[in-house]
Amino acid sequence: MSHAKDLKVTRKQLLAKRKEVLEGVSRAREMGSVETESGAPDIADRATSAFQREFSFSLSENEGKMLRLIDEAIARLDNGKFGMCIHCEQPIERQRLQAVPWARHCIACQELQDRGEM
């Protein structure tokens, strides 16, 4: 497959993942609003409801981070820097990009970041 075609496929994957994440955020918000509206009659039900709202919020927070990573990857596609590590500026491994198209780092730099060394 040509490089241009690869980038087109990658853009399509990123946009599909972005849509999926946005739908997940929407569902989490709907679930949280239903829990809030239902009103819990006893303390155990209120605790369960609070836990579910907190869980929905954490999903939204994680999904927000994912959206940011996806949007940054799309920007890198637009500015010609897609596939380059943002730290060492070396090419990101093809298999890594196929598995995680929003990857910002090559494997070596990702390992450094995971260990807190970067």
Backbone as numpy.savetxt, mean C-alpha at the origin, in Angstrom:
# Nx Ny Nz CAx CAy CAz Cx Cy Cz
9.31 -9.52 -23.66 8.47 -8.35 -23.66 9.36 -7.11 -23.66
8.94 -6.08 -24.40 9.73 -4.85 -24.47 9.62 -4.06 -23.18
10.58 -3.17 -22.98 10.61 -2.34 -21.78 9.36 -1.46 -21.69
8.96 -0.86 -22.82 7.77 -0.01 -22.84 6.53 -0.80 -22.48
6.44 -2.02 -23.00 5.30 -2.87 -22.72 5.30 -3.29 -21.25
6.49 -3.59 -20.71 6.62 -3.91 -19.28 6.08 -2.77 -18.42
6.46 -1.54 -18.77 6.03 -0.37 -18.00 4.51 -0.18 -18.09
3.96 -0.46 -19.26 2.52 -0.34 -19.44 1.78 -1.36 -18.56
2.30 -2.59 -18.54 1.72 -3.64 -17.70 1.85 -3.26 -16.23
3.00 -2.74 -15.85 3.23 -2.33 -14.46 2.27 -1.22 -14.06
2.08 -0.24 -14.93 1.15 0.87 -14.63 -0.26 0.30 -14.40
-0.64 -0.65 -15.24 -1.96 -1.27 -15.11 -2.08 -1.99 -13.76
-1.03 -2.71 -13.36 -1.02 -3.42 -12.07 -1.13 -2.42 -10.92
-0.37 -1.34 -11.00 -0.39 -0.34 -9.93 -1.76 0.32 -9.82
-2.36 0.66 -10.94 -3.69 1.28 -10.91 -4.75 0.32 -10.39
-4.62 -0.96 -10.73 -5.56 -1.96 -10.21 -5.40 -2.12 -8.70
-4.16 -2.16 -8.22 -3.91 -2.27 -6.78 -4.41 -1.03 -6.06
-4.22 0.13 -6.66 -4.68 1.39 -6.07 -6.20 1.36 -5.89
-6.90 0.89 -6.93 -8.36 0.78 -6.87 -8.78 -0.19 -5.78
-8.09 -1.32 -5.69 -8.39 -2.33 -4.67 -8.22 -1.76 -3.25
-7.15 -1.02 -3.04 -6.89 -0.43 -1.72 -7.96 0.61 -1.39
-8.31 1.46 -2.36 -9.34 2.47 -2.12 -10.68 1.83 -1.78
-11.00 0.73 -2.44 -12.24 0.02 -2.12 -12.18 -0.57 -0.72
-11.01 -1.05 -0.30 -10.84 -1.57 1.06 -11.03 -0.49 2.10
-10.49 0.70 1.84 -10.65 1.83 2.76 -12.13 2.19 2.87
-12.80 2.22 1.74 -14.22 2.55 1.72 -15.03 1.54 2.54
-14.73 0.26 2.35 -15.44 -0.79 3.12 -15.16 -0.64 4.62
-13.91 -0.34 4.98 -13.56 -0.19 6.40 -14.30 0.99 7.01
-14.40 2.07 6.26 -15.13 3.24 6.77 -16.61 2.93 6.95
-17.18 2.23 5.96 -18.59 1.85 6.07 -18.82 0.97 7.29
-17.92 0.00 7.50 -18.04 -0.90 8.64 -17.95 -0.11 9.94
-17.03 0.84 10.01 -16.87 1.67 11.20 -18.09 2.52 11.46
-18.70 3.08 10.41 -19.87 3.93 10.60 -21.07 3.09 11.02
-21.20 1.88 10.52 -22.30 1.00 10.93 -22.15 0.65 12.40
-20.91 0.35 12.82 -20.68 0.02 14.23 -21.02 1.21 15.13
-20.67 2.41 14.70 -20.92 3.60 15.50 -22.41 3.88 15.59
-23.12 3.73 14.48 -24.54 4.03 14.44 -25.37 3.03 15.24
-24.93 1.79 15.33 -25.74 0.76 15.95 -25.91 0.98 17.45
-24.94 1.63 18.10 -25.04 1.87 19.53 -25.03 0.56 20.30
-24.15 0.43 21.25 -24.01 -0.83 21.98 -24.67 -0.71 23.35
-25.59 -1.64 23.68 -26.34 -1.54 24.93 -25.53 -1.86 26.19
-24.57 -2.75 26.12 -23.83 -3.05 27.34 -22.33 -2.85 27.14
-21.60 -2.94 28.24 -20.17 -2.63 28.21 -19.38 -3.58 27.30
-19.72 -4.86 27.29 -19.01 -5.82 26.44 -19.23 -5.48 24.97
-20.47 -5.14 24.61 -20.76 -4.77 23.23 -20.04 -3.47 22.85
-19.98 -2.52 23.77 -19.28 -1.25 23.50 -17.78 -1.50 23.32
-17.22 -2.42 24.12 -15.80 -2.74 23.99 -15.53 -3.40 22.64
-16.40 -4.31 22.24 -16.25 -4.97 20.93 -16.36 -3.94 19.82
-17.32 -3.05 19.94 -17.51 -2.00 18.93 -16.28 -1.10 18.85
-15.72 -0.74 19.99 -14.52 0.11 20.01 -13.35 -0.61 19.37
-13.21 -1.90 19.65 -12.14 -2.69 19.04 -12.30 -2.72 17.53
-13.52 -2.94 17.06 -13.76 -3.00 15.62 -13.47 -1.66 14.94
-13.83 -0.55 15.60 -13.52 0.78 15.03 -12.01 0.99 14.98
-11.32 0.59 16.04 -9.85 0.72 16.07 -9.21 -0.13 14.98
-9.71 -1.34 14.80 -9.20 -2.24 13.77 -9.43 -1.61 12.39
-10.61 -1.06 12.17 -10.90 -0.41 10.88 -9.97 0.77 10.66
-9.70 1.54 11.71 -8.80 2.68 11.60 -7.39 2.22 11.24
-6.91 1.15 11.88 -5.56 0.68 11.58 -5.48 0.15 10.15
-6.54 -0.49 9.67 -6.56 -0.92 8.28 -6.45 0.29 7.37
-7.21 1.32 7.67 -7.18 2.52 6.84 -5.80 3.17 6.87
-5.15 3.18 8.03 -3.82 3.75 8.15 -2.82 2.97 7.29
-2.87 1.64 7.39 -1.97 0.80 6.59 -2.27 0.95 5.10
-3.55 1.00 4.77 -3.92 1.17 3.38 -3.50 2.55 2.87
-3.53 3.55 3.75 -3.05 4.88 3.38 -1.57 4.86 3.02
-0.80 4.11 3.79 0.63 3.96 3.49 0.82 3.26 2.15
0.00 2.23 1.91 0.09 1.50 0.65 -0.25 2.43 -0.52
-1.28 3.24 -0.36 -1.64 4.20 -1.42 -0.49 5.14 -1.73
0.17 5.61 -0.68 1.31 6.51 -0.87 2.41 5.82 -1.67
2.72 4.58 -1.32 3.75 3.82 -2.04 3.37 3.61 -3.50
2.10 3.30 -3.74 1.63 3.10 -5.10 1.71 4.40 -5.89
1.26 5.49 -5.29 1.31 6.79 -5.97 2.75 7.20 -6.28
3.66 6.92 -5.35 5.08 7.23 -5.60 5.62 6.39 -6.76
5.21 5.13 -6.84 5.65 4.26 -7.94 5.12 4.78 -9.27
3.87 5.24 -9.29 3.30 5.81 -10.51 4.06 7.07 -10.91
4.42 7.89 -9.92 5.21 9.09 -10.21 6.57 8.72 -10.79
7.19 7.65 -10.25 8.48 7.21 -10.79 8.32 6.70 -12.23
7.18 6.07 -12.52 6.91 5.67 -13.90 6.85 6.90 -14.80
6.18 7.93 -14.31 6.00 9.16 -15.10 7.31 9.92 -15.32
8.20 9.89 -14.33 9.43 10.67 -14.46 10.64 9.84 -14.91
10.40 8.58 -15.29 11.46 7.74 -15.84 12.40 7.12 -14.82
12.04 7.18 -13.53 12.90 6.62 -12.49 12.37 5.31 -11.93
11.32 4.78 -12.54 10.76 3.52 -12.05 11.78 2.40 -12.23
11.88 1.56 -11.22 12.80 0.42 -11.28 14.18 0.72 -10.74
14.39 1.95 -10.26 15.67 2.34 -9.67 15.48 2.50 -8.16
16.40 1.98 -7.39 16.35 2.11 -5.93 16.47 3.59 -5.55
15.60 4.04 -4.66 15.65 5.45 -4.28 16.82 5.76 -3.34
17.46 4.72 -2.83 18.61 4.93 -1.94 19.93 4.87 -2.70
20.21 3.74 -3.33 21.51 3.57 -3.99 21.47 3.88 -5.49
20.26 4.10 -6.01 20.03 4.43 -7.42 20.46 3.34 -8.39
20.58 2.11 -7.89 20.87 0.95 -8.73 19.54 0.32 -9.14
19.52 -0.46 -10.23 18.27 -1.10 -10.65 17.74 -2.06 -9.57
16.41 -2.02 -9.40 15.74 -2.97 -8.51 15.57 -4.26 -9.30
15.78 -5.37 -8.64 15.70 -6.67 -9.27 14.34 -6.87 -9.94
14.36 -7.38 -11.16 13.14 -7.57 -11.96 12.10 -8.41 -11.23
12.54 -9.51 -10.59 11.61 -10.37 -9.88 10.94 -9.63 -8.72
11.70 -8.77 -8.06 11.15 -7.97 -6.96 10.07 -7.04 -7.47
10.33 -6.37 -8.58 9.34 -5.46 -9.15 8.10 -6.21 -9.64
8.29 -7.41 -10.12 7.14 -8.20 -10.55 6.27 -8.57 -9.35
6.90 -8.89 -8.24 6.17 -9.28 -7.04 5.60 -8.07 -6.30
6.38 -6.98 -6.25 6.00 -5.78 -5.50 6.29 -4.57 -6.40
5.38 -4.24 -7.32 5.67 -3.17 -8.27 5.85 -1.79 -7.63
5.44 -1.62 -6.39 5.62 -0.34 -5.69 6.90 -0.32 -4.86
7.74 -1.33 -5.02 9.01 -1.39 -4.27 9.84 -0.14 -4.53
10.41 0.41 -3.46 11.22 1.61 -3.55 12.71 1.31 -3.51
13.04 0.14 -2.97 14.44 -0.21 -2.75 14.79 -1.55 -3.40
16.07 -1.68 -3.74 16.58 -2.98 -4.16 16.60 -3.87 -2.91
16.83 -5.14 -3.09 16.79 -6.07 -1.96 17.83 -5.70 -0.89
19.05 -5.36 -1.32 20.10 -5.03 -0.35 19.72 -3.81 0.49
19.20 -2.77 -0.15 18.82 -1.57 0.61 17.58 -1.82 1.46
16.66 -2.66 0.98 15.48 -3.00 1.78 15.90 -3.73 3.05
16.88 -4.63 2.93 17.37 -5.34 4.11 18.00 -4.36 5.10
18.75 -3.38 4.59 19.33 -2.36 5.47 18.23 -1.59 6.19
17.19 -1.21 5.46 16.09 -0.48 6.07 15.37 -1.33 7.10
15.13 -2.58 6.79 14.45 -3.47 7.73 15.22 -3.63 9.03
16.55 -3.57 8.95 17.40 -3.69 10.16 17.58 -2.34 10.84
17.03 -1.28 10.26 17.18 0.04 10.84 18.53 0.68 10.60
19.23 0.20 9.60 20.57 0.71 9.31 20.55 1.78 8.22
19.38 2.14 7.78 19.29 3.14 6.72 18.22 4.14 7.08
